[in-house]
């Protein structure tokens, strides 16, 4: 009998229907009774500007967004991060920017929150597993942070790294993927106005299970590109390694743009299940943001699983 490769995990479109339908019971049992329609809200983020980039689609409820997560450092089950990330310490916090930078810098959270006016960006969020949400993120363009460090002409890519500490994240040892989590973008993707650093959602500070205190959101890419709990950013000339590509290069590429015509090797990407809806809907190329981002990939083979 061959031994199962621990890196060949199934993402979970793949989540058993019974588990998904009973997720509220699981969380309620773990956290105690939850108020109707809302789970453990955090401090308010006032004064966010409404963004013209926002979709008018129906927003996914707070309770679903905060109890249905992939955050393997806190468990591989969808409901586990909401339980096991409760005591995650996110203060103090700082983000270090290094590499091909004219002004390498370490920025603490207080300064980070004041770099640019906060905006509400209501984005579609599409997971490679085949489910989707509509999330009202609060944040600002990643470019505002990157410009502080003055990337040099050698900087072709942006590598990002998440926080990892086994004492705070003991379940990470069973994640089946290498940690700390790392991701990367091409420089033009990182500087694109749709790419944001999110510090909250639904007008409140980012919940731990959703990537507190600061995470990346790249709405035209599959969700695993939107790295959580960022502590390090590096400008570099070569394409950086990324966690799921390291774990399984056949199934997870560097670009990972949402594309209904390119199936995951183990399931179709033509349809998606919007959480809270019964019927599946068509997947949109670039998750519906093609008018803003398609030009960056002109001449590239979109039939390749990026």
ZADO-1210 file (C-alpha; in nm, 4 decimals, padded with zeros to 6 digits):
<atoms>
<atom x="00.0000" y="00.0000" z="00.0000" code="UNK" pos="1"/>
<atom x="00.1438" y="00.3380" z="-00.0981" code="UNK" pos="2"/>
<atom x="00.1738" y="00.5983" z="00.1661" code="UNK" pos="3"/>
<atom x="-00.0427" y="00.9094" z="00.1186" code="UNK" pos="4"/>
<atom x="00.1534" y="01.2203" z="00.0292" code="UNK" pos="5"/>
<atom x="00.0738" y="01.4727" z="00.3071" code="UNK" pos="6"/>
<atom x="00.1035" y="01.7612" z="00.0585" code="UNK" pos="7"/>
<atom x="-00.1696" y="01.6263" z="-00.1700" code="UNK" pos="8"/>
<atom x="-00.4603" y="01.7585" z="00.0289" code="UNK" pos="9"/>
<atom x="-00.8065" y="01.8088" z="-00.1065" code="UNK" pos="10"/>
<atom x="-00.9259" y="02.1628" z="-00.0797" code="UNK" pos="11"/>
<atom x="-01.2952" y="02.1188" z="-00.0119" code="UNK" pos="12"/>
<atom x="-01.5601" y="02.1620" z="-00.2643" code="UNK" pos="13"/>
<atom x="-01.5192" y="01.8547" z="-00.1258" code="UNK" pos="14"/>
<atom x="-01.6517" y="01.9667" z="00.2175" code="UNK" pos="15"/>
<atom x="-01.9244" y="01.7119" z="00.3050" code="UNK" pos="16"/>
<atom x="-02.2676" y="01.8700" z="00.2636" code="UNK" pos="17"/>
<atom x="-02.3706" y="01.7547" z="00.6106" code="UNK" pos="18"/>
<atom x="-02.0717" y="01.9353" z="00.7672" code="UNK" pos="19"/>
<atom x="-02.1493" y="02.2556" z="00.5799" code="UNK" pos="20"/>
<atom x="-02.5192" y="02.2524" z="00.6692" code="UNK" pos="21"/>
<atom x="-02.4417" y="02.1974" z="01.0379" code="UNK" pos="22"/>
<atom x="-02.1538" y="02.4444" z="01.0679" code="UNK" pos="23"/>
<atom x="-02.3668" y="02.6795" z="01.2833" code="UNK" pos="24"/>
<atom x="-02.4267" y="02.4024" z="01.5351" code="UNK" pos="25"/>
<atom x="-02.0549" y="02.3221" z="01.5480" code="UNK" pos="26"/>
<atom x="-01.9544" y="02.6829" z="01.6099" code="UNK" pos="27"/>
<atom x="-02.2338" y="02.7438" z="01.8570" code="UNK" pos="28"/>
<atom x="-02.1263" y="02.4408" z="02.0549" code="UNK" pos="29"/>
<atom x="-01.7658" y="02.5542" z="02.0596" code="UNK" pos="30"/>
<atom x="-01.8225" y="02.9215" z="02.1366" code="UNK" pos="31"/>
<atom x="-02.1475" y="02.9102" z="02.3290" code="UNK" pos="32"/>
<atom x="-02.4751" y="03.0480" z="02.1969" code="UNK" pos="33"/>
<atom x="-02.4299" y="03.2997" z="01.9168" code="UNK" pos="34"/>
<atom x="-02.6531" y="03.6037" z="01.8733" code="UNK" pos="35"/>
<atom x="-02.9024" y="03.5667" z="01.5895" code="UNK" pos="36"/>
<atom x="-02.7427" y="03.6575" z="01.2562" code="UNK" pos="37"/>
<atom x="-02.4041" y="03.7599" z="01.3936" code="UNK" pos="38"/>
<atom x="-02.0986" y="03.5938" z="01.5443" code="UNK" pos="39"/>
<atom x="-01.8559" y="03.7586" z="01.7861" code="UNK" pos="40"/>
<atom x="-01.8088" y="04.1034" z="01.6325" code="UNK" pos="41"/>
<atom x="-01.4959" y="04.3084" z="01.6915" code="UNK" pos="42"/>
<atom x="-01.4123" y="04.6773" z="01.7407" code="UNK" pos="43"/>
<atom x="-01.5591" y="04.9217" z="01.4881" code="UNK" pos="44"/>
<atom x="-01.3682" y="05.0828" z="01.2007" code="UNK" pos="45"/>
<atom x="-01.5405" y="05.4135" z="01.1401" code="UNK" pos="46"/>
<atom x="-01.5265" y="05.6458" z="00.8415" code="UNK" pos="47"/>
<atom x="-01.4335" y="05.4101" z="00.5584" code="UNK" pos="48"/>
<atom x="-01.4864" y="05.5602" z="00.2133" code="UNK" pos="49"/>
<atom x="-01.7287" y="05.3797" z="-00.0179" code="UNK" pos="50"/>
<atom x="-01.5319" y="05.2547" z="-00.3176" code="UNK" pos="51"/>
<atom x="-01.6403" y="05.2743" z="-00.6799" code="UNK" pos="52"/>
<atom x="-01.4805" y="04.9319" z="-00.7285" code="UNK" pos="53"/>
<atom x="-01.7470" y="04.7664" z="-00.5113" code="UNK" pos="54"/>
<atom x="-02.0019" y="04.5238" z="-00.6483" code="UNK" pos="55"/>
<atom x="-02.3711" y="04.5762" z="-00.5768" code="UNK" pos="56"/>
<atom x="-02.4291" y="04.2021" z="-00.5321" code="UNK" pos="57"/>
<atom x="-02.5865" y="04.0736" z="-00.2121" code="UNK" pos="58"/>
<atom x="-02.3262" y="04.0530" z="00.0628" code="UNK" pos="59"/>
<atom x="-02.2578" y="03.7257" z="00.2393" code="UNK" pos="60"/>
<atom x="-02.3683" y="03.7469" z="00.6064" code="UNK" pos="61"/>
<atom x="-02.1051" y="03.8214" z="00.8720" code="UNK" pos="62"/>
<atom x="-02.1703" y="03.4912" z="01.0453" code="UNK" pos="63"/>
<atom x="-02.0922" y="03.2903" z="00.7310" code="UNK" pos="64"/>
<atom x="-01.7812" y="03.4924" z="00.6426" code="UNK" pos="65"/>
<atom x="-01.6416" y="03.4482" z="00.9933" code="UNK" pos="66"/>
<atom x="-01.7239" y="03.0809" z="01.0468" code="UNK" pos="67"/>
<atom x="-01.6425" y="02.9287" z="00.7066" code="UNK" pos="68"/>
<atom x="-01.2698" y="02.9756" z="00.6548" code="UNK" pos="69"/>
<atom x="-00.9506" y="02.8261" z="00.5234" code="UNK" pos="70"/>
<atom x="-00.6733" y="02.9139" z="00.7690" code="UNK" pos="71"/>
<atom x="-00.4704" y="02.5953" z="00.8068" code="UNK" pos="72"/>
<atom x="-00.2558" y="02.7339" z="01.0862" code="UNK" pos="73"/>
<atom x="-00.5700" y="02.7062" z="01.3004" code="UNK" pos="74"/>
<atom x="-00.7072" y="02.3796" z="01.1616" code="UNK" pos="75"/>
<atom x="-00.8066" y="02.2297" z="00.8293" code="UNK" pos="76"/>
<atom x="-01.1814" y="02.2189" z="00.8978" code="UNK" pos="77"/>
<atom x="-01.3926" y="02.5118" z="00.7822" code="UNK" pos="78"/>
<atom x="-01.5245" y="02.5840" z="01.1319" code="UNK" pos="79"/>
<atom x="-01.1979" y="02.5321" z="01.3199" code="UNK" pos="80"/>
<atom x="-01.0322" y="02.8741" z="01.2666" code="UNK" pos="81"/>
<atom x="-01.3262" y="03.0537" z="01.4337" code="UNK" pos="82"/>
<atom x="-01.2669" y="02.8366" z="01.7408" code="UNK" pos="83"/>
<atom x="-00.8895" y="02.7989" z="01.7589" code="UNK" pos="84"/>
<atom x="-00.7909" y="03.1520" z="01.6507" code="UNK" pos="85"/>
<atom x="-00.9792" y="03.3204" z="01.9356" code="UNK" pos="86"/>
<atom x="-00.6655" y="03.3697" z="02.1477" code="UNK" pos="87"/>
<atom x="-00.4373" y="03.4647" z="01.8592" code="UNK" pos="88"/>
<atom x="-00.2252" y="03.7637" z="01.9689" code="UNK" pos="89"/>
<atom x="-00.2098" y="04.0352" z="01.7028" code="UNK" pos="90"/>
<atom x="-00.0781" y="04.3223" z="01.9141" code="UNK" pos="91"/>
<atom x="00.1972" y="04.4340" z="01.8847" code="UNK" pos="92"/>
<atom x="00.2322" y="04.3733" z="01.5110" code="UNK" pos="93"/>
<atom x="00.4659" y="04.4964" z="01.2397" code="UNK" pos="94"/>
<atom x="00.5227" y="04.4339" z="00.8687" code="UNK" pos="95"/>
<atom x="00.8826" y="04.4237" z="00.7453" code="UNK" pos="96"/>
<atom x="00.9562" y="04.5289" z="00.3856" code="UNK" pos="97"/>
<atom x="01.2948" y="04.4285" z="00.2450" code="UNK" pos="98"/>
<atom x="01.4799" y="04.3125" z="-00.0660" code="UNK" pos="99"/>
<atom x="01.5229" y="04.5327" z="-00.3727" code="UNK" pos="100"/>
<atom x="01.4009" y="04.8423" z="-00.1926" code="UNK" pos="101"/>
<atom x="01.5468" y="05.1904" z="-00.1776" code="UNK" pos="102"/>
<atom x="01.4154" y="05.2325" z="00.1754" code="UNK" pos="103"/>
<atom x="01.3679" y="04.8977" z="00.3546" code="UNK" pos="104"/>
<atom x="01.1344" y="04.9583" z="00.6449" code="UNK" pos="105"/>
<atom x="00.9453" y="04.7953" z="00.9283" code="UNK" pos="106"/>
<atom x="00.6011" y="04.9468" z="00.9814" code="UNK" pos="107"/>
<atom x="00.3990" y="04.8887" z="01.2967" code="UNK" pos="108"/>
<atom x="00.0245" y="04.8432" z="01.2863" code="UNK" pos="109"/>
<atom x="-00.0584" y="05.1934" z="01.4084" code="UNK" pos="110"/>
<atom x="00.1361" y="05.3518" z="01.1229" code="UNK" pos="111"/>
<atom x="00.0039" y="05.0985" z="00.8734" code="UNK" pos="112"/>
<atom x="-00.3558" y="05.1892" z="00.9574" code="UNK" pos="113"/>
<atom x="-00.2787" y="05.5560" z="00.8802" code="UNK" pos="114"/>
<atom x="-00.0940" y="05.5148" z="00.5501" code="UNK" pos="115"/>
<atom x="-00.4013" y="05.5836" z="00.3386" code="UNK" pos="116"/>
<atom x="-00.7727" y="05.6512" z="00.3828" code="UNK" pos="117"/>
<atom x="-00.9592" y="05.3311" z="00.4582" code="UNK" pos="118"/>
<atom x="-01.2077" y="05.2194" z="00.1944" code="UNK" pos="119"/>
<atom x="-01.4948" y="04.9730" z="00.1920" code="UNK" pos="120"/>
<atom x="-01.4382" y="04.7380" z="-00.1012" code="UNK" pos="121"/>
<atom x="-01.7279" y="04.4980" z="-00.1584" code="UNK" pos="122"/>
<atom x="-01.5613" y="04.2247" z="-00.3587" code="UNK" pos="123"/>
<atom x="-01.6542" y="03.8862" z="-00.4955" code="UNK" pos="124"/>
<atom x="-01.4308" y="03.6238" z="-00.3323" code="UNK" pos="125"/>
<atom x="-01.3862" y="03.2955" z="-00.5218" code="UNK" pos="126"/>
<atom x="-01.2200" y="02.9926" z="-00.3640" code="UNK" pos="127"/>
<atom x="-01.0409" y="02.7391" z="-00.5816" code="UNK" pos="128"/>
<atom x="-01.2575" y="02.4766" z="-00.4100" code="UNK" pos="129"/>
<atom x="-01.5632" y="02.6016" z="-00.5992" code="UNK" pos="130"/>
<atom x="-01.7423" y="02.8177" z="-00.3422" code="UNK" pos="131"/>
<atom x="-01.7702" y="03.1948" z="-00.3309" code="UNK" pos="132"/>
<atom x="-01.8743" y="03.4863" z="-00.1113" code="UNK" pos="133"/>
<atom x="-01.9322" y="03.8617" z="-00.1423" code="UNK" pos="134"/>
<atom x="-01.7329" y="04.0361" z="00.1307" code="UNK" pos="135"/>
<atom x="-01.7344" y="04.4039" z="00.2368" code="UNK" pos="136"/>
<atom x="-01.3631" y="04.4375" z="00.3140" code="UNK" pos="137"/>
<atom x="-01.2147" y="04.7474" z="00.4771" code="UNK" pos="138"/>
<atom x="-00.8656" y="04.8382" z="00.3635" code="UNK" pos="139"/>
<atom x="-00.6511" y="05.0366" z="00.1213" code="UNK" pos="140"/>
<atom x="-00.4469" y="04.9660" z="-00.1941" code="UNK" pos="141"/>
<atom x="-00.1358" y="04.7548" z="-00.1338" code="UNK" pos="142"/>
<atom x="00.0519" y="05.0014" z="-00.3543" code="UNK" pos="143"/>
<atom x="00.0275" y="05.2657" z="-00.0796" code="UNK" pos="144"/>
<atom x="00.2384" y="05.0455" z="00.1481" code="UNK" pos="145"/>
<atom x="00.4817" y="04.9287" z="-00.1195" code="UNK" pos="146"/>
<atom x="00.5631" y="05.2837" z="-00.2282" code="UNK" pos="147"/>
<atom x="00.6878" y="05.3656" z="00.1220" code="UNK" pos="148"/>
<atom x="00.9812" y="05.1245" z="00.0710" code="UNK" pos="149"/>
<atom x="01.0607" y="05.2556" z="-00.2800" code="UNK" pos="150"/>
<atom x="01.1037" y="04.9356" z="-00.4842" code="UNK" pos="151"/>
<atom x="01.4007" y="04.9537" z="-00.7207" code="UNK" pos="152"/>
<atom x="01.4024" y="04.8806" z="-01.0935" code="UNK" pos="153"/>
<atom x="01.5180" y="04.5255" z="-01.0116" code="UNK" pos="154"/>
<atom x="01.1949" y="04.4525" z="-00.8257" code="UNK" pos="155"/>
<atom x="00.9844" y="04.2424" z="-01.0626" code="UNK" pos="156"/>
<atom x="00.7926" y="04.0454" z="-00.7980" code="UNK" pos="157"/>
<atom x="00.6540" y="04.0900" z="-00.4490" code="UNK" pos="158"/>
<atom x="00.6937" y="03.7973" z="-00.2065" code="UNK" pos="159"/>
<atom x="00.4748" y="03.7876" z="00.1043" code="UNK" pos="160"/>
<atom x="00.4998" y="03.5811" z="00.4215" code="UNK" pos="161"/>
<atom x="00.2475" y="03.5167" z="00.6972" code="UNK" pos="162"/>
<atom x="00.3045" y="03.4917" z="01.0701" code="UNK" pos="163"/>
<atom x="00.3653" y="03.1436" z="01.2077" code="UNK" pos="164"/>
<atom x="00.4330" y="03.0415" z="01.5659" code="UNK" pos="165"/>
<atom x="00.3611" y="02.6866" z="01.6794" code="UNK" pos="166"/>
<atom x="00.2864" y="02.8009" z="02.0323" code="UNK" pos="167"/>
<atom x="00.0018" y="03.0166" z="01.9054" code="UNK" pos="168"/>
<atom x="-00.0850" y="02.7855" z="01.6162" code="UNK" pos="169"/>
<atom x="-00.0293" y="02.4274" z="01.7370" code="UNK" pos="170"/>
<atom x="-00.2647" y="02.2893" z="01.4721" code="UNK" pos="171"/>
<atom x="-00.0262" y="02.4148" z="01.2074" code="UNK" pos="172"/>
<atom x="00.1910" y="02.1068" z="01.2567" code="UNK" pos="173"/>
<atom x="-00.0959" y="01.8995" z="01.1101" code="UNK" pos="174"/>
<atom x="-00.1749" y="02.1373" z="00.8220" code="UNK" pos="175"/>
<atom x="-00.0088" y="01.9185" z="00.5577" code="UNK" pos="176"/>
<atom x="00.1453" y="02.2240" z="00.3915" code="UNK" pos="177"/>
<atom x="00.4784" y="02.3951" z="00.4603" code="UNK" pos="178"/>
<atom x="00.4532" y="02.6898" z="00.7009" code="UNK" pos="179"/>
<atom x="00.4922" y="02.9816" z="00.7316" code="UNK" pos="180"/>
<atom x="00.2545" y="03.0441" z="00.4438" code="UNK" pos="181"/>
<atom x="00.4138" y="03.2298" z="00.1536" code="UNK" pos="182"/>
<atom x="00.2638" y="03.3927" z="-00.1543" code="UNK" pos="183"/>
<atom x="00.3697" y="03.6189" z="-00.4352" code="UNK" pos="184"/>
<atom x="00.2534" y="03.8567" z="-00.7052" code="UNK" pos="185"/>
<atom x="00.4072" y="04.0098" z="-01.0108" code="UNK" pos="186"/>
<atom x="00.4861" y="04.3769" z="-00.9457" code="UNK" pos="187"/>
<atom x="00.2115" y="04.5074" z="-01.1749" code="UNK" pos="188"/>
<atom x="-00.0415" y="04.2847" z="-00.9966" code="UNK" pos="189"/>
<atom x="00.0732" y="04.4068" z="-00.6568" code="UNK" pos="190"/>
<atom x="00.0517" y="04.7727" z="-00.7637" code="UNK" pos="191"/>
<atom x="-00.2885" y="04.7332" z="-00.9297" code="UNK" pos="192"/>
<atom x="-00.5599" y="04.9480" z="-00.7641" code="UNK" pos="193"/>
<atom x="-00.7853" y="04.6447" z="-00.7083" code="UNK" pos="194"/>
<atom x="-00.5205" y="04.4757" z="-00.4912" code="UNK" pos="195"/>
<atom x="-00.5755" y="04.5788" z="-00.1315" code="UNK" pos="196"/>
<atom x="-00.4491" y="04.5219" z="00.2180" code="UNK" pos="197"/>
<atom x="-00.7580" y="04.4503" z="00.4263" code="UNK" pos="198"/>
<atom x="-00.7687" y="04.5368" z="00.7959" code="UNK" pos="199"/>
<atom x="-01.1375" y="04.4717" z="00.8542" code="UNK" pos="200"/>
<atom x="-01.4712" y="04.3624" z="00.7165" code="UNK" pos="201"/>
<atom x="-01.8307" y="04.4695" z="00.7709" code="UNK" pos="202"/>
<atom x="-01.6976" y="04.7909" z="00.9251" code="UNK" pos="203"/>
<atom x="-01.5119" y="04.6124" z="01.2050" code="UNK" pos="204"/>
<atom x="-01.1499" y="04.5149" z="01.2654" code="UNK" pos="205"/>
<atom x="-01.0429" y="04.1963" z="01.0910" code="UNK" pos="206"/>
<atom x="-01.1462" y="03.8870" z="01.2898" code="UNK" pos="207"/>
<atom x="-00.8589" y="03.6563" z="01.3790" code="UNK" pos="208"/>
<atom x="-00.9977" y="03.3683" z="01.1743" code="UNK" pos="209"/>
<atom x="-01.0132" y="03.5871" z="00.8627" code="UNK" pos="210"/>
<atom x="-00.6463" y="03.6906" z="00.8738" code="UNK" pos="211"/>
<atom x="-00.6045" y="03.9549" z="01.1448" code="UNK" pos="212"/>
<atom x="-00.4640" y="04.2050" z="01.1677" code="UNK" pos="213"/>
<atom x="-00.3808" y="04.2576" z="00.8004" code="UNK" pos="214"/>
<atom x="-00.4262" y="04.0365" z="00.4949" code="UNK" pos="215"/>
<atom x="-00.4050" y="04.0599" z="00.1187" code="UNK" pos="216"/>
<atom x="-00.7089" y="04.0619" z="-00.1109" code="UNK" pos="217"/>
<atom x="-00.6626" y="04.0050" z="-00.4856" code="UNK" pos="218"/>
<atom x="-01.0216" y="03.9697" z="-00.6106" code="UNK" pos="219"/>
<atom x="-00.9540" y="03.8335" z="-00.9604" code="UNK" pos="220"/>
<atom x="-00.7490" y="03.5409" z="-00.8259" code="UNK" pos="221"/>
<atom x="-00.8474" y="03.2301" z="-00.6323" code="UNK" pos="222"/>
<atom x="-00.8690" y="03.2936" z="-00.2612" code="UNK" pos="223"/>
<atom x="-00.5523" y="03.1091" z="-00.1578" code="UNK" pos="224"/>
<atom x="-00.3519" y="03.3928" z="-00.3191" code="UNK" pos="225"/>
<atom x="-00.4937" y="03.6360" z="-00.0610" code="UNK" pos="226"/>
<atom x="-00.2436" y="03.5581" z="00.2152" code="UNK" pos="227"/>
<atom x="-00.3460" y="03.6205" z="00.5768" code="UNK" pos="228"/>
<atom x="-00.1699" y="03.7734" z="00.8811" code="UNK" pos="229"/>
<atom x="00.1169" y="03.9273" z="00.6835" code="UNK" pos="230"/>
<atom x="00.4484" y="03.9991" z="00.8588" code="UNK" pos="231"/>
<atom x="00.7000" y="04.0226" z="00.5737" code="UNK" pos="232"/>
<atom x="00.7111" y="04.1611" z="00.2203" code="UNK" pos="233"/>
<atom x="01.0134" y="04.1275" z="-00.0061" code="UNK" pos="234"/>
<atom x="01.0821" y="04.2872" z="-00.3449" code="UNK" pos="235"/>
<atom x="01.2801" y="04.0580" z="-00.5729" code="UNK" pos="236"/>
<atom x="01.3820" y="03.9982" z="-00.9315" code="UNK" pos="237"/>
<atom x="01.2777" y="03.6325" z="-00.9544" code="UNK" pos="238"/>
<atom x="00.9363" y="03.4745" z="-00.9167" code="UNK" pos="239"/>
<atom x="00.8945" y="03.3786" z="-00.5497" code="UNK" pos="240"/>
<atom x="00.7842" y="03.0369" z="-00.4239" code="UNK" pos="241"/>
<atom x="00.4225" y="03.0033" z="-00.3069" code="UNK" pos="242"/>
<atom x="00.2894" y="02.7586" z="-00.0493" code="UNK" pos="243"/>
<atom x="00.0377" y="02.5615" z="-00.2546" code="UNK" pos="244"/>
<atom x="00.2694" y="02.5475" z="-00.5534" code="UNK" pos="245"/>
<atom x="00.5407" y="02.4051" z="-00.3267" code="UNK" pos="246"/>
<atom x="00.2930" y="02.1539" z="-00.1874" code="UNK" pos="247"/>
<atom x="00.1480" y="02.0468" z="-00.5215" code="UNK" pos="248"/>
<atom x="00.2837" y="02.2196" z="-00.8321" code="UNK" pos="249"/>
<atom x="00.0646" y="02.0127" z="-01.0664" code="UNK" pos="250"/>
<atom x="-00.2516" y="02.1577" z="-00.9188" code="UNK" pos="251"/>
<atom x="-00.1610" y="02.5082" z="-00.7960" code="UNK" pos="252"/>
<atom x="00.0275" y="02.7533" z="-01.0129" code="UNK" pos="253"/>
<atom x="00.1727" y="03.0945" z="-00.9459" code="UNK" pos="254"/>
<atom x="-00.0865" y="03.3121" z="-01.1199" code="UNK" pos="255"/>
<atom x="-00.4085" y="03.1280" z="-01.0234" code="UNK" pos="256"/>
<atom x="-00.6438" y="03.3692" z="-01.1984" code="UNK" pos="257"/>
<atom x="-01.0092" y="03.2667" z="-01.1787" code="UNK" pos="258"/>
<atom x="-01.0926" y="03.0974" z="-01.5080" code="UNK" pos="259"/>
<atom x="-01.4067" y="02.8897" z="-01.5756" code="UNK" pos="260"/>
<atom x="-01.2446" y="02.7226" z="-01.8772" code="UNK" pos="261"/>
<atom x="-00.9497" y="02.5825" z="-01.6852" code="UNK" pos="262"/>
<atom x="-01.0489" y="02.3052" z="-01.4486" code="UNK" pos="263"/>
<atom x="-00.8616" y="02.2079" z="-01.1389" code="UNK" pos="264"/>
<atom x="-00.7182" y="01.8610" z="-01.2080" code="UNK" pos="265"/>
<atom x="-00.9732" y="01.7123" z="-00.9671" code="UNK" pos="266"/>
<atom x="-01.2869" y="01.9221" z="-01.0262" code="UNK" pos="267"/>
<atom x="-01.4515" y="02.1659" z="-01.2655" code="UNK" pos="268"/>
<atom x="-01.4199" y="02.5418" z="-01.2270" code="UNK" pos="269"/>
<atom x="-01.7078" y="02.6216" z="-01.4647" code="UNK" pos="270"/>
<atom x="-01.9575" y="02.6669" z="-01.1801" code="UNK" pos="271"/>
<atom x="-01.9380" y="02.7950" z="-00.8239" code="UNK" pos="272"/>
<atom x="-02.1541" y="02.7687" z="-00.5138" code="UNK" pos="273"/>
<atom x="-02.2235" y="03.1086" z="-00.3581" code="UNK" pos="274"/>
<atom x="-02.2558" y="03.0385" z="00.0121" code="UNK" pos="275"/>
<atom x="-02.6182" y="03.0757" z="00.1152" code="UNK" pos="276"/>
<atom x="-02.7535" y="02.9806" z="-00.2281" code="UNK" pos="277"/>
<atom x="-02.8827" y="02.6395" z="-00.3326" code="UNK" pos="278"/>
<atom x="-02.8102" y="02.6448" z="-00.7051" code="UNK" pos="279"/>
<atom x="-02.4646" y="02.6898" z="-00.8536" code="UNK" pos="280"/>
<atom x="-02.3881" y="02.9876" z="-01.0747" code="UNK" pos="281"/>
<atom x="-02.1492" y="03.0348" z="-01.3659" code="UNK" pos="282"/>
<atom x="-01.7913" y="03.1220" z="-01.2768" code="UNK" pos="283"/>
<atom x="-01.6777" y="03.4522" z="-01.4277" code="UNK" pos="284"/>
<atom x="-01.3397" y="03.4913" z="-01.5985" code="UNK" pos="285"/>
<atom x="-01.1117" y="03.6870" z="-01.3643" code="UNK" pos="286"/>
<atom x="-01.3983" y="03.6578" z="-01.1151" code="UNK" pos="287"/>
<atom x="-01.5786" y="03.9325" z="-01.3066" code="UNK" pos="288"/>
<atom x="-01.2921" y="04.1854" z="-01.2879" code="UNK" pos="289"/>
<atom x="-01.1647" y="04.1312" z="-01.6421" code="UNK" pos="290"/>
<atom x="-01.2281" y="04.4882" z="-01.7597" code="UNK" pos="291"/>
<atom x="-00.9769" y="04.6034" z="-01.4985" code="UNK" pos="292"/>
<atom x="-00.7114" y="04.3317" z="-01.5134" code="UNK" pos="293"/>
<atom x="-00.7251" y="04.1364" z="-01.8426" code="UNK" pos="294"/>
<atom x="-00.4747" y="04.3664" z="-02.0140" code="UNK" pos="295"/>
<atom x="-00.2019" y="04.2525" z="-01.7706" code="UNK" pos="296"/>
<atom x="-00.2184" y="03.9032" z="-01.9211" code="UNK" pos="297"/>
<atom x="-00.2384" y="03.9942" z="-02.2900" code="UNK" pos="298"/>
<atom x="-00.0528" y="03.7317" z="-02.4930" code="UNK" pos="299"/>
<atom x="-00.0468" y="03.4771" z="-02.2126" code="UNK" pos="300"/>
<atom x="-00.2105" y="03.1376" z="-02.2580" code="UNK" pos="301"/>
<atom x="-00.5278" y="03.1633" z="-02.0444" code="UNK" pos="302"/>
<atom x="-00.5957" y="02.7927" z="-02.0961" code="UNK" pos="303"/>
<atom x="-00.3097" y="02.7147" z="-01.8666" code="UNK" pos="304"/>
<atom x="-00.4002" y="02.6639" z="-01.4997" code="UNK" pos="305"/>
<atom x="-00.2249" y="02.9642" z="-01.3553" code="UNK" pos="306"/>
</atoms>
